[in-house]
Amino acid sequence: MTPMTKAVRRFVPALALAALVASPAFAKEWRTWAIHPDDYPNVVALNAFAEEVSAKTEGRVEPSVYANGILGAQPDAIEQVRSGALAVGNFNMGPMGEIVPATNVLSLPFIFRDEDQMHTAMDGEIGQQFSDALAEQGLVALSWFDGGSRSFYNTKRPIVTPADMEGLKFRVMNNDLYVQMVDELGGNATPMAYGEVYQSLKTGVIDGAENNYPSFDSSNHFEVAKYYSVTNHLIIPECICVSTTVWDDLDDTDKAIVKEAAMNAATIQRDLWAERSEASRAEVEAAGVEINEVSDPAAFQSAMEPIYARFISENPDLEQLIRDIQAVE
Ligand code: GTR
C-alpha cells in the first residue's frame, strides 16, 4: 500500500463519519403526541413548534406531530412520554392528575375564575410549581396552552339546575375528581377515553360528556348531543411536555431553541383559541345544538364545594397552592 493509499484509507472513514453526523440519519426524531385534528389550534401550534425547532436546530431535532390521537389514548401517551418512548405530548392536566398529584389542583371545579386568571397564574410562580412537580415525574413542561372552559352537554335535555343532572350518565376524563364532581351534582360518571365518546353517545352507552366548544365541535359530539349547558365548571391548562430523558440529551443551545419555540407555540395557540371557540360555538348552534345558560351558576359551584374539603383533607400540603391560585388577580 502506498503512503497515498494509506492516507486515503484514513481520510475516507473520517469523511464518512462527518457526513453521517451531519446527515438526517443522526437527527433526533421527536415523535409528538396530539389528540386533536390538524386544524385544531393546539395542533396548528405544535406544527409551528416543530418547524421552528427543526429550522433553528438545523435539523438536529426533528419533531413530527402525530395528530388525532393515533399514537394512543392520553393516559398511555403520558406514560410513553415519561418513559421516553415518545418525545413530546400536548397534555391536558386532567388525566395528568393520576400521575402527578399536585396537578389535581387544576382539576378542582371552579379553581380559576376565568381563562385570563388561569394564564396569569400559569405563566408565573404558580405555573413553575406545577412544572417542578411534572419534572419530578419525567416531564418537562415548556409552555402552557389554553384548554378553554368546559361545560356539560347531553342527548336528553338542557341542564339548567343541578337537579337536571339526575339520572344522566356522563363521560369524564380519567381522574377520580371528575367522578366526584358528577356525583356531587347528582349524575352518574363514567371515565372513558376521548376517542370512545362519540360512539358511546350515539349508542346510548352514555347520555353526555363535558368539554369546551372547540372539542365538542371537532369531535362531532354535537351531532348526537344536542344540549350544551354553559356551566364552565373546569378551566384546565394544557402543556407542551417533553420527556426528561429526551430533554437531558440536548445541549444548552438546543434547549434554549426548543424552549423559545414552545413559548411561541403557546402564543399562537392562545390567539387561535379565542377565535376558534367563537367559531365552534356558532357552528354547533347552526347545526341545531341548543345552548343554554344555567339559571344560577353559584348553585353548581356550591354543589361541588365538598370536593375541596375532601381534597384538602387528603392533600394538606396542597392547600396553600389552592389559596395562592384563588388569590391571583
Ligand atoms: C380536550 C383536551 C384533550 C382531552 C379531551 C378529553 O378539551 O384538549 O386533551 O383531554 O378534552 O375530554 O379527553
Residues whose N, C-alpha, C, O or C-beta is under 5 A from the ligand:
A	BS01	GTR	I35 N90 N92 G147 M173 Y194 E210 S215
